[in-house]
Amino acid sequence: MIMNRSMPPGEIIPELPYNDIGTAAAWLCQTFGFKERLRIGNHRCQLIFHGASIIVIERNVAGSSSILVHVDDIDSHYAHTKESGARIINPPTDYPFGERQYTVEDIGGHRWTFSQSIADVDPRDWGGIPAES
């Protein structure tokens, strides 16, 4: 398995939508003790807490949360998911931050993004801003 500096730790990572990610991230850090790991433009912020992660995201149209899940073999996972009839939002795609991902919507309208690390990429290489340690 490839370790990728652009991805936060954890196998299952909730992505929580907020109207203002800066305010939400600051509140979660101050109130619950999260630490900012990485800021991605003004639309995403990775937070960590004792080896686990959440991602604060810009509120989407549906306003529902989504889940990011790391898998070992994205293509066979995708084939099984597609075969099972899930609604595919985005097929497997390689991204400059070192991940191959696809997104589906479940029967409740929640979005699931499955991700496999394919390269170790410094977040600065694609515009991420690591928090100061």
URGINOR-V552352 format. One record per residue. RES is the residue in one letter. SS is DSSP state (A for helix, B for strand, O for the rest). PSI is psi in radians with two decimals (NA if undefined). D_LAST is the distance of its C-alpha to the last C-alpha in Angstrom with 1 decimal. Layout:
res:ss:psi:d_last
RES:SS:PSI:D_LAST
RES:SS:PSI:D_LAST
//
This chain:
res:ss:psi:d_last
M:O:2.35:25.6
I:O:2.33:23.2
M:O:2.36:19.4
N:O:2.08:17.9
R:O:-0.31:14.2
S:O:-0.26:15.3
M:O:2.45:16.4
P:O:2.81:14.7
P:O:2.64:15.9
G:O:2.68:19.3
E:O:-0.66:22.9
I:B:2.10:23.8
I:B:1.92:21.5
P:B:2.46:23.1
E:B:1.97:22.8
L:B:2.17:23.7
P:B:2.42:25.3
Y:B:2.72:24.9
N:O:-0.60:26.6
D:O:1.81:23.5
I:A:-0.57:20.2
G:A:-0.82:18.2
T:A:-0.76:20.2
A:A:-0.80:20.1
A:A:-0.78:16.3
A:A:-0.74:15.9
W:A:-0.79:18.8
L:A:-0.67:17.7
C:A:-0.84:14.3
Q:A:-0.73:16.3
T:A:-0.75:19.3
F:A:-0.13:18.4
G:O:0.23:15.0
F:O:2.80:13.3
K:B:2.37:9.7
E:B:2.29:9.4
R:B:-0.77:8.6
L:B:2.34:10.8
R:B:2.37:13.4
I:B:1.73:16.7
G:O:-2.47:19.0
N:O:0.38:20.3
H:O:-0.12:21.5
R:B:2.59:18.8
C:B:2.14:15.4
Q:B:2.26:14.0
L:B:2.50:12.9
I:B:2.72:12.4
F:B:1.89:14.1
H:O:0.87:14.8
G:O:-0.01:15.0
A:B:2.91:16.9
S:B:2.73:16.3
I:B:2.79:18.0
I:B:2.15:18.2
V:B:2.17:19.3
I:B:2.76:22.0
E:B:2.37:24.4
R:O:2.24:27.6
N:O:3.10:30.1
V:O:-0.79:33.9
A:O:-0.46:34.6
G:O:0.06:31.9
S:O:2.79:31.5
S:O:2.91:28.3
S:B:2.91:27.7
I:B:2.39:26.4
L:B:2.23:24.5
V:B:2.20:25.7
H:B:2.35:24.9
V:O:2.79:28.2
D:O:-0.56:29.2
D:O:1.57:32.1
I:A:-0.68:31.8
D:A:-0.72:35.3
S:A:-0.58:37.2
H:A:-0.76:35.3
Y:A:-0.79:36.2
A:A:-0.77:39.8
H:A:-0.77:40.2
T:A:-0.78:38.7
K:A:-0.76:40.9
E:A:-0.57:43.9
S:O:-0.12:43.4
G:O:0.21:43.8
A:O:2.63:40.4
R:B:1.96:40.1
I:B:2.18:38.0
I:B:-0.86:35.8
N:B:2.24:34.3
P:B:2.99:35.4
P:B:2.27:33.1
T:B:2.43:31.3
D:B:2.31:28.9
Y:O:2.68:25.9
P:O:-0.20:24.0
F:O:0.26:20.7
G:O:0.32:22.3
E:B:2.56:23.9
R:B:2.15:27.6
Q:B:2.68:28.2
Y:B:2.74:31.2
T:B:2.40:31.7
V:B:2.85:34.6
E:B:2.33:35.8
D:O:-3.13:37.1
I:O:-0.24:40.3
G:O:0.06:38.6
G:O:0.11:37.1
H:O:2.50:33.5
R:B:2.39:31.6
W:B:2.18:30.2
T:B:2.14:28.2
F:B:2.39:28.4
S:B:2.43:26.0
Q:B:2.25:26.1
S:B:2.24:23.5
I:O:-0.15:25.6
A:O:2.68:23.1
D:O:1.97:19.5
V:O:2.25:18.4
D:O:2.20:15.3
P:A:-0.52:14.6
R:A:-0.43:15.0
D:A:-0.39:18.5
W:A:0.21:19.7
G:O:0.05:18.0
G:B:2.65:14.9
I:B:1.71:11.9
P:B:2.49:8.6
A:O:2.62:6.2
E:O:2.34:3.8
S:O:NA:0.0
//
